């Protein structure tokens, strides 16, 4: 029984996953466009095009 479980686990976790270049570009573009402005005790956030 232990052999079956160890073989299944090794097949599923053999290759680590990484985000694609397109995903990273979208995240970085969004972070550049996102602005947070603080005025006294208030916070205003906006996404600028």
Secondary structure, DSSP 8 states (H G I E B T S, - for coil): -HHHHHHHHHHHTSS-----HHHHHHHHHHHHHEEEEEETTEEEEEE--
